[in-house]
Amino acid sequence: MEAKTLRIKQVRSIIGRPARQKRTMQALGLRRINHTREVTATPQILGMIEKVKHLITVEEI
């Protein structure tokens, strides 16, 4: 079985957000608005996505 790949894109700024959300965005590899990254859908990554879902868009590849 192949692991799912997700494309995540930062669509909102992290300015004024709690430090925990800023660190989560950094851990996902997102640095600026419109920055896109492809990640493997592991339970850890899905948990991080859930915490910052208001700042990003996610699509399955």
C-alpha positions as CSV (number, residue, x, y, z in Angstrom):
1,M,0.0,0.0,0.0
2,E,1.3,3.4,-1.0
3,A,1.5,6.3,1.5
4,K,-0.7,9.2,0.6
5,T,1.0,12.5,-0.4
6,L,-0.5,15.8,0.5
7,R,0.2,19.2,-0.9
8,I,-0.1,21.9,1.7
9,K,-0.1,25.6,1.0
10,Q,0.1,28.5,3.4
11,V,-2.7,30.9,2.6
12,R,-2.7,33.1,5.8
13,S,-0.1,35.0,7.7
14,I,1.4,33.7,11.0
15,I,1.9,37.2,12.3
16,G,0.1,37.6,15.6
17,R,-0.5,33.9,16.0
18,P,0.5,32.0,19.1
19,A,4.1,30.7,19.2
20,R,2.9,27.1,19.1
21,Q,1.1,27.7,15.8
22,K,4.3,29.4,14.4
23,R,6.4,26.4,15.4
24,T,3.9,24.0,13.8
25,M,4.1,25.9,10.5
26,Q,7.8,25.9,10.7
27,A,7.8,22.1,11.4
28,L,5.6,21.6,8.3
29,G,8.2,23.5,6.3
30,L,6.0,26.5,5.4
31,R,7.8,29.9,5.5
32,R,5.6,32.4,3.8
33,I,2.2,33.0,2.2
34,N,1.8,30.9,-1.0
35,H,4.6,28.6,-0.1
36,T,3.7,25.0,-1.1
37,R,5.1,21.8,0.3
38,E,4.4,18.1,-0.4
39,V,4.4,15.9,2.6
40,T,3.6,12.2,3.3
41,A,0.3,11.8,5.3
42,T,1.6,10.3,8.6
43,P,-0.4,10.5,11.8
44,Q,2.1,13.2,13.1
45,I,1.7,15.3,10.0
46,L,-2.1,15.0,10.0
47,G,-2.1,16.2,13.6
48,M,0.0,19.2,12.8
49,I,-2.3,20.0,9.8
50,E,-5.4,19.8,12.1
51,K,-3.8,22.4,14.5
52,V,-3.2,25.0,11.7
53,K,-5.9,24.2,9.3
54,H,-7.2,27.8,9.4
55,L,-3.8,29.0,7.9
56,I,-3.4,26.4,5.1
57,T,-5.1,24.6,2.3
58,V,-4.6,20.9,1.8
59,E,-5.1,18.8,-1.3
60,E,-4.4,15.1,-1.9
61,I,-2.1,14.2,-4.7
